[in-house]
Amino acid sequence: MAPPKLDPWSSPSEWHRVYHLLYSPEQTLKREGLSFIKMWAARSHRLPLSVECTGELVAASLESGDTNAQISSYSLAIIRFVNGHIDRAQGGVFARSVASVAVDLGIPDWMIDIRHDATHKSLPCLGRLRMAAEYALGWLEDKYWKPQSLCLENAGLKVQECLGAYVELQGRLADMRREGKKTNKTEITLRVEQISSLSQYELTLLSERLVGCLEKTSFSFDIWKPLLVQLNKNKPHVLAHVIYEICKSYSSKFQYRQNIITFISSFISENLFGDLCKEQYSLYVDTLLKSQNNDQTRQLSSMILNHCSEKVVGKYSKLRDLLNILYLPKSDIIAPPCSDISNLTDNLRAAIKNLENISSQKTPDRTSRFVECSEEFWECLPLGSTPGNIFPCLDVEQSEDVACEDLGALTPPTENYDISMDIDRDQGDHSESSRGITKSQLVQIASSVRILDDLD
């Protein structure tokens, strides 16, 4: 038996949405449709040929570059369209000509000529390419999108009829039980087998349509129990998708939220929440909490996480523990051993004491980047150095005569002139101390300046 075919779209409604987006007259909607096609390509290594060709033709029509870029995009898309469908239609031992196969497919000769010119000759003009692209998009809609859409609608109608007949039968049996009449379980068994024997594609529609029918019956588990039990035996993946659809639509079912919680609880208690459902626990919880984070969504998330406790890891295990504090009865919460509690208490007390010691320590004043120095330390600091560092290039001995010459070049001395310069003097009258540079210090300055000039 061949394995089931996996479609890149998550649901038939997503396929319908992309179809309408690609053939919309608005460019923004077309670009949104192209983003879906890129997502599908990332999900599956191979898309349907008609979907790929439609995406390439729409992308070429949205090309906003220069004329040469538009011509190149249209040419590649048309070559891909013609060659892809011609090659797929080739059959038999010997290959037929492109023109003969095109006649069978309903592709006109002038489209084949444009493809031939773009492949083997000079590229056609932009007007011819646009006309060919519009024809190709119409051909794809008539040959693929519309027939596929009709097929989906027919399959949806079939699924809806089966579910409607099931609900009607259950209602009739319930009336008979209320009247005290005997009921025959054969009818419900046959109806359940009919639904579970739907085709693979129809079963994908079943998950979406079943949620709507559940809403009509107020999410009564007793009505749907025979069908759910049968699906759990034969099609467990359908049940996993049903739970996802319920979680996705949970935020919009305001009047049925408590009924949904009861339904999921009964679903779990009847052992229908199997391994496939447990593997999707993170998807269910993320869908619930992202849709609307309120008390009821958290309660439902707690129920799912506790049932999948053996598979819950990472952040979801922490989330489960936090939700259990809120929603589980105190008797159901497993308390840690007494020894663990005493260790936690000791650690907490030690941490509190450590914080108290840190807070009691005096922190230095960091409001200023300047540091106050003592007078002796400041006077011993020579020119051309910093505290703890002396630059050897400035530490050069020079004769007093040469230094005096440099000093005379800077400021010619006069007799009985007290060469001094007061610095760090307060302007107020109450200043008690002043500090100056002596003549010998100026001689050292002059020698240093001369050395620096020689280095330059």
C-alpha positions as CSV (number, residue, x, y, z in Angstrom):
1,M,0.0,0.0,0.0
2,A,1.4,3.4,-1.0
3,P,2.0,5.9,1.8
4,P,-0.5,8.7,2.1
5,K,0.2,11.9,0.1
6,L,1.1,14.9,2.2
7,D,-0.2,18.3,1.0
8,P,1.9,21.4,1.8
9,W,-1.2,23.4,2.8
10,S,-2.5,22.9,6.3
11,S,-6.1,22.7,5.4
12,P,-8.5,23.0,2.4
13,S,-9.5,26.4,3.6
14,E,-5.9,27.6,3.3
15,W,-5.8,26.3,-0.3
16,H,-9.0,28.2,-1.1
17,R,-7.6,31.3,0.4
18,V,-4.4,31.2,-1.7
19,Y,-6.5,30.6,-4.8
20,H,-8.5,33.7,-4.2
21,L,-5.5,35.8,-3.3
22,L,-3.5,34.9,-6.5
23,Y,-6.4,35.8,-8.8
24,S,-7.3,39.0,-6.9
25,P,-7.1,42.3,-8.8
26,E,-5.2,43.9,-5.9
27,Q,-1.4,43.6,-6.0
28,T,-1.1,43.5,-2.2
29,L,-3.3,40.4,-2.0
30,K,-1.4,38.8,-4.8
31,R,1.8,39.3,-2.9
32,E,0.2,37.7,0.1
33,G,-0.7,34.7,-2.0
34,L,2.9,34.5,-3.2
35,S,4.1,34.4,0.4
36,F,1.9,31.4,1.0
37,I,3.4,29.6,-2.0
38,K,6.9,30.3,-0.6
39,M,5.7,28.8,2.7
40,W,4.4,25.7,0.9
41,A,7.7,25.3,-0.9
42,A,9.5,25.3,2.4
43,R,7.1,22.7,3.8
44,S,7.3,20.3,0.8
45,H,10.2,19.7,-1.6
46,R,7.8,19.5,-4.5
47,L,4.7,21.5,-5.2
48,P,2.0,20.8,-7.8
49,L,3.2,22.0,-11.2
50,S,0.2,24.2,-11.6
51,V,0.8,25.9,-8.3
52,E,4.4,26.6,-9.2
53,C,3.6,28.0,-12.6
54,T,0.8,30.2,-11.2
55,G,3.2,31.6,-8.6
56,E,5.9,32.3,-11.2
57,L,3.5,34.0,-13.6
58,V,2.0,36.2,-10.8
59,A,5.4,37.1,-9.6
60,A,6.4,38.2,-13.1
61,S,3.3,40.4,-13.4
62,L,4.3,42.1,-10.2
63,E,7.9,42.8,-11.4
64,S,8.6,46.5,-11.0
65,G,12.1,46.7,-12.4
66,D,13.2,47.9,-15.8
67,T,11.8,46.5,-19.0
68,N,14.6,44.0,-19.5
69,A,14.0,42.5,-16.0
70,Q,10.2,42.2,-16.8
71,I,10.9,40.5,-20.1
72,S,13.3,38.0,-18.4
73,S,10.8,37.2,-15.7
74,Y,7.9,36.7,-18.1
75,S,10.0,34.6,-20.5
76,L,11.2,32.2,-17.8
77,A,7.7,31.8,-16.4
78,I,6.2,31.1,-19.8
79,I,9.0,28.6,-20.7
80,R,8.4,26.8,-17.4
81,F,4.6,26.8,-18.0
82,V,4.8,25.3,-21.5
83,N,7.7,22.8,-20.9
84,G,6.4,21.6,-17.6
85,H,2.9,20.7,-18.9
86,I,4.2,19.3,-22.2
87,D,6.7,17.0,-20.5
88,R,4.1,15.7,-18.1
89,A,1.7,15.0,-20.9
90,Q,4.3,13.0,-22.9
91,G,3.4,9.3,-23.0
92,G,4.3,6.2,-24.9
93,V,7.7,4.9,-26.1
94,F,8.4,7.7,-28.5
95,A,8.2,11.3,-27.6
96,R,5.8,13.4,-29.6
97,S,6.4,16.9,-30.9
98,V,5.6,19.9,-28.7
99,A,3.0,21.2,-31.1
100,S,1.0,17.9,-31.1
101,V,1.0,17.6,-27.4
102,A,0.0,21.3,-27.1
103,V,-3.1,20.6,-29.2
104,D,-4.2,17.9,-26.8
105,L,-3.7,20.2,-23.8
106,G,-5.5,23.1,-25.4
107,I,-2.5,25.4,-25.6
108,P,-2.6,27.5,-28.8
109,D,0.2,27.6,-31.4
110,W,1.2,31.2,-30.7
111,M,2.0,30.3,-27.1
112,I,4.3,27.6,-28.5
113,D,5.9,30.1,-30.8
114,I,6.6,32.6,-27.9
115,R,8.1,29.8,-25.9
116,H,10.3,28.8,-28.9
117,D,11.5,32.4,-29.5
118,A,12.3,32.9,-25.8
119,T,14.3,29.6,-25.7
120,H,16.1,29.6,-29.1
121,K,15.9,33.1,-30.5
122,S,15.7,36.7,-29.2
123,L,13.4,37.4,-26.4
124,P,9.9,38.5,-27.4
125,C,8.6,42.0,-26.7
126,L,7.0,42.9,-23.4
127,G,3.5,43.2,-24.9
128,R,3.5,39.7,-26.3
129,L,4.8,38.2,-23.1
130,R,2.1,39.9,-21.0
131,M,-0.6,38.6,-23.3
132,A,0.9,35.1,-23.1
133,A,1.1,35.3,-19.3
134,E,-2.6,36.4,-19.0
135,Y,-3.6,33.5,-21.2
136,A,-1.5,31.0,-19.2
137,L,-3.1,32.2,-15.9
138,G,-6.6,31.7,-17.3
139,W,-5.6,28.3,-18.6
140,L,-4.3,27.3,-15.2
141,E,-7.5,28.5,-13.5
142,D,-9.7,26.5,-15.9
143,K,-7.6,23.4,-15.8
144,Y,-6.5,23.3,-12.2
145,W,-7.8,25.8,-9.7
146,K,-11.5,25.7,-10.6
147,P,-11.7,21.8,-10.9
148,Q,-9.8,21.4,-7.7
149,S,-12.0,23.9,-5.9
150,L,-15.1,22.1,-7.2
151,C,-13.7,18.8,-6.0
152,L,-13.1,20.3,-2.5
153,E,-16.6,21.6,-2.3
154,N,-18.1,18.2,-3.3
155,A,-15.9,16.5,-0.7
156,G,-17.0,19.0,1.9
157,L,-20.6,18.5,1.1
158,K,-20.2,14.7,1.4
159,V,-18.6,15.0,4.8
160,Q,-21.2,17.5,5.9
161,E,-24.0,15.1,4.8
162,C,-22.4,12.2,6.7
163,L,-22.1,14.2,9.9
164,G,-25.6,15.6,9.6
165,A,-27.0,12.1,9.2
166,Y,-25.1,11.0,12.2
167,V,-26.5,13.8,14.4
168,E,-30.0,13.2,13.1
169,L,-29.7,9.5,13.9
170,Q,-28.4,10.2,17.4
171,G,-31.3,12.6,18.0
172,R,-33.8,10.0,16.8
173,L,-32.3,7.3,19.1
174,A,-32.4,9.7,22.0
175,D,-36.1,10.3,21.5
176,M,-36.7,6.6,21.4
177,R,-34.9,6.1,24.7
178,R,-36.9,8.9,26.3
179,E,-40.1,7.2,25.1
180,G,-39.0,3.9,26.5
181,K,-38.6,2.2,23.1
182,K,-35.8,-0.2,22.2
183,T,-33.0,1.1,20.1
184,N,-30.9,-0.8,17.5
185,K,-27.2,-0.1,17.8
186,T,-26.7,-1.5,14.3
187,E,-27.7,1.8,12.7
188,I,-25.3,3.9,14.6
189,T,-22.5,1.3,13.9
190,L,-23.1,1.5,10.2
191,R,-23.1,5.3,10.2
192,V,-19.9,5.4,12.2
193,E,-18.2,2.9,9.7
194,Q,-19.4,5.0,6.8
195,I,-17.7,8.1,8.3
196,S,-14.5,6.4,9.2
197,S,-14.2,4.9,5.7
198,L,-14.0,8.3,4.0
199,S,-11.1,8.9,1.7
200,Q,-7.9,10.4,3.0
201,Y,-8.7,13.8,1.6
202,E,-12.3,13.7,3.0
203,L,-10.9,12.9,6.4
204,T,-8.8,16.1,6.4
205,L,-12.1,18.0,5.9
206,L,-13.7,15.9,8.7
207,S,-11.7,17.6,11.4
208,E,-12.8,21.1,10.5
209,R,-16.5,20.2,9.8
210,L,-16.6,18.1,13.0
211,V,-15.9,21.1,15.2
212,G,-18.9,22.9,13.7
213,C,-21.1,19.9,14.4
214,L,-19.8,19.7,17.9
215,E,-20.9,23.3,18.5
216,K,-24.4,22.6,17.2
217,T,-24.7,19.8,19.8
218,S,-23.2,22.0,22.6
219,F,-20.1,19.8,22.7
220,S,-22.0,16.8,24.1
221,F,-19.5,14.0,24.5
222,D,-22.2,11.3,24.7
223,I,-23.5,12.1,21.3
224,W,-20.1,11.8,19.6
225,K,-18.6,9.0,21.7
226,P,-19.3,6.1,19.3
227,L,-17.7,8.0,16.4
228,L,-14.7,9.2,18.4
229,V,-14.0,5.7,19.7
230,Q,-14.1,4.3,16.1
231,L,-11.8,7.1,14.9
232,N,-9.4,6.4,17.7
233,K,-9.1,2.8,16.5
234,N,-8.7,3.4,12.8
235,K,-7.8,7.1,12.3
236,P,-6.0,8.4,15.4
237,H,-4.5,11.3,13.4
238,V,-7.9,12.7,12.8
239,L,-8.6,12.9,16.5
240,A,-5.3,14.8,17.0
241,H,-6.3,17.3,14.4
242,V,-9.8,17.6,16.0
243,I,-8.3,18.6,19.3
244,Y,-6.1,21.2,17.5
245,E,-9.2,22.7,15.7
246,I,-11.0,22.9,19.1
247,C,-8.1,24.7,20.6
248,K,-7.8,27.1,17.7
249,S,-11.5,28.1,17.8
250,Y,-11.7,28.1,21.6
251,S,-11.3,31.8,22.0
252,S,-14.3,32.5,19.8
253,K,-16.6,30.0,21.5
254,F,-17.6,32.2,24.4
255,Q,-20.8,30.5,25.4
256,Y,-19.3,26.9,25.0
257,R,-16.0,27.3,26.9
258,Q,-17.1,25.4,29.9
259,N,-18.7,22.8,27.7
260,I,-15.4,22.4,25.8
261,I,-13.5,21.9,29.1
262,T,-16.0,19.2,30.0
263,F,-15.7,17.6,26.6
264,I,-11.9,17.5,26.7
265,S,-12.1,16.1,30.3
266,S,-14.4,13.3,29.1
267,F,-12.1,12.8,26.0
268,I,-9.2,12.2,28.3
269,S,-11.0,10.0,30.8
270,E,-12.2,7.7,28.0
271,N,-8.5,7.1,27.0
272,L,-9.0,8.8,23.6
273,F,-6.2,11.2,24.1
274,G,-3.6,8.8,22.7
275,D,0.1,9.1,21.8
276,L,-0.5,11.2,18.7
277,C,-2.4,13.7,20.7
278,K,0.2,13.7,23.5
279,E,3.0,14.4,21.0
280,Q,1.1,17.6,20.0
281,Y,0.7,19.0,23.5
282,S,2.9,22.0,22.9
283,L,0.9,22.9,19.8
284,Y,-2.3,22.7,21.8
285,V,-1.0,24.8,24.7
286,D,0.6,27.4,22.5
287,T,-2.6,27.7,20.4
288,L,-4.7,28.2,23.5
289,L,-2.5,30.7,25.3
290,K,-1.8,32.8,22.2
291,S,-5.4,33.0,21.2
292,Q,-6.6,34.4,24.6
293,N,-4.8,34.1,27.9
294,N,-7.5,34.0,30.5
295,D,-8.5,31.8,33.4
296,Q,-10.4,29.2,31.2
297,T,-7.6,28.8,28.7
298,R,-5.1,28.3,31.4
299,Q,-7.3,25.8,33.1
300,L,-7.7,23.8,29.8
301,S,-3.9,24.1,29.3
302,S,-3.3,22.7,32.8
303,M,-5.6,19.7,32.0
304,I,-3.7,18.9,28.8
305,L,-0.2,19.3,30.4
306,N,-1.1,17.1,33.3
307,H,-2.4,14.3,31.1
308,C,0.8,14.5,29.0
309,S,3.0,14.7,32.0
310,E,5.5,12.0,30.9
311,K,6.2,13.9,27.7
312,V,6.2,17.4,29.0
313,V,9.7,18.9,29.2
314,G,11.4,22.3,29.3
315,K,9.4,25.4,29.8
316,Y,6.2,23.5,29.6
317,S,7.0,21.5,32.7
318,K,7.5,24.8,34.6
319,L,4.2,26.1,33.2
320,R,2.5,22.9,34.3
321,D,3.8,23.3,37.9
322,L,2.7,26.9,38.0
323,L,-0.8,26.1,36.7
324,N,-1.2,23.2,39.2
325,I,-0.7,25.7,42.0
326,L,-3.7,27.7,40.6
327,Y,-6.1,24.9,39.5
328,L,-5.3,21.7,41.2
329,P,-6.8,21.0,44.7
330,K,-4.2,21.2,47.5
331,S,-4.7,17.5,48.2
332,D,-3.6,16.7,44.6
333,I,-0.4,18.7,44.7
334,I,2.6,16.5,45.7
335,A,4.5,18.2,48.4
336,P,8.3,17.8,48.5
337,P,10.0,15.7,51.3
338,C,10.6,17.4,54.7
339,S,14.3,17.2,54.2
340,D,14.1,19.1,50.9
341,I,11.9,21.8,52.7
342,S,14.5,22.2,55.4
343,N,17.3,22.6,52.9
344,L,15.4,25.1,50.9
345,T,14.7,27.1,54.2
346,D,18.4,27.1,55.1
347,N,19.4,28.3,51.7
348,L,16.8,31.0,51.8
349,R,18.0,32.3,55.2
350,A,21.6,32.3,54.0
351,A,20.6,34.3,50.9
352,I,18.7,36.8,53.1
353,K,21.7,37.2,55.4
354,N,24.1,37.7,52.5
355,L,21.8,40.4,51.1
356,E,21.7,42.2,54.5
357,N,25.6,42.2,54.6
358,I,25.9,43.6,51.2
359,S,23.4,46.3,51.9
360,S,25.1,47.3,55.1
361,Q,28.5,47.8,53.5
362,K,29.4,51.4,52.7
363,T,29.6,52.0,49.0
364,P,32.2,54.6,47.8
365,D,31.0,57.9,46.5
366,R,31.2,57.7,42.8
367,T,29.7,61.1,42.0
368,S,33.1,62.5,40.9
369,R,35.9,61.0,38.9
370,F,38.5,63.1,40.7
371,V,40.5,61.7,43.7
372,E,41.8,63.9,46.5
373,C,45.6,63.6,47.0
374,S,47.7,64.5,49.9
375,E,50.1,67.5,49.7
376,E,53.2,65.4,49.9
377,F,52.2,63.0,47.3
378,W,51.3,65.9,44.9
379,E,54.6,67.7,45.3
380,C,56.6,64.5,44.7
381,L,54.9,63.9,41.4
382,P,57.4,65.0,38.7
383,L,56.4,66.6,35.4
384,G,55.8,64.2,32.5
385,S,54.5,61.4,34.8
386,T,51.3,60.1,36.3
387,P,50.8,58.4,39.6
388,G,52.7,55.2,39.5
389,N,54.0,55.7,36.0
390,I,57.1,57.7,34.8
391,F,57.9,58.2,31.1
392,P,61.6,57.5,30.4
393,C,61.6,59.6,27.3
394,L,61.1,62.7,29.5
395,D,63.5,61.7,32.2
396,V,66.7,63.2,30.7
397,E,69.4,65.1,32.5
398,Q,70.5,68.4,31.0
399,S,73.1,70.9,32.1
400,E,72.0,74.0,33.8
401,D,73.6,76.3,31.3
402,V,71.7,74.8,28.4
403,A,68.5,74.8,30.4
404,C,69.0,78.5,31.2
405,E,69.4,79.3,27.5
406,D,66.1,77.6,26.8
407,L,64.4,79.4,29.6
408,G,65.8,82.7,28.3
409,A,64.4,82.0,24.9
410,L,61.0,81.5,26.5
411,T,60.9,84.4,29.0
412,P,64.0,86.6,29.3
413,P,64.9,87.0,33.0
414,T,65.4,90.3,34.7
415,E,67.5,91.2,37.8
416,N,65.9,90.6,41.1
417,Y,62.9,89.1,39.5
418,D,61.2,86.4,41.5
419,I,60.2,83.9,38.9
420,S,57.1,82.3,40.4
421,M,53.6,81.5,39.3
422,D,50.8,81.0,41.8
423,I,48.5,78.2,41.1
424,D,45.5,76.7,42.8
425,R,44.8,80.0,44.6
426,D,41.4,80.6,45.8
427,Q,39.9,84.0,44.8
428,G,38.5,84.6,48.3
429,D,40.3,86.7,50.9
430,H,40.1,83.8,53.4
431,S,42.6,81.6,51.4
432,E,45.4,80.5,53.7
433,S,47.8,78.6,51.4
434,S,49.2,78.9,47.9
435,R,51.5,76.8,45.9
436,G,54.0,78.0,43.2
437,I,56.6,76.8,40.6
438,T,60.1,77.7,41.5
439,K,63.0,78.8,39.2
440,S,64.6,75.4,39.3
441,Q,61.3,73.8,38.2
442,L,61.1,76.2,35.3
443,V,64.6,75.2,34.2
444,Q,63.5,71.6,34.1
445,I,60.5,72.6,32.1
446,A,62.7,74.4,29.5
447,S,65.0,71.4,29.2
448,S,62.0,69.1,28.6
449,V,60.7,71.4,25.9
450,R,64.0,71.4,24.1
451,I,64.1,67.7,24.2
452,L,60.6,67.5,22.7
453,D,61.6,69.8,19.9
454,D,64.6,67.6,19.1
455,L,62.3,64.6,18.9
456,D,60.0,66.3,16.5
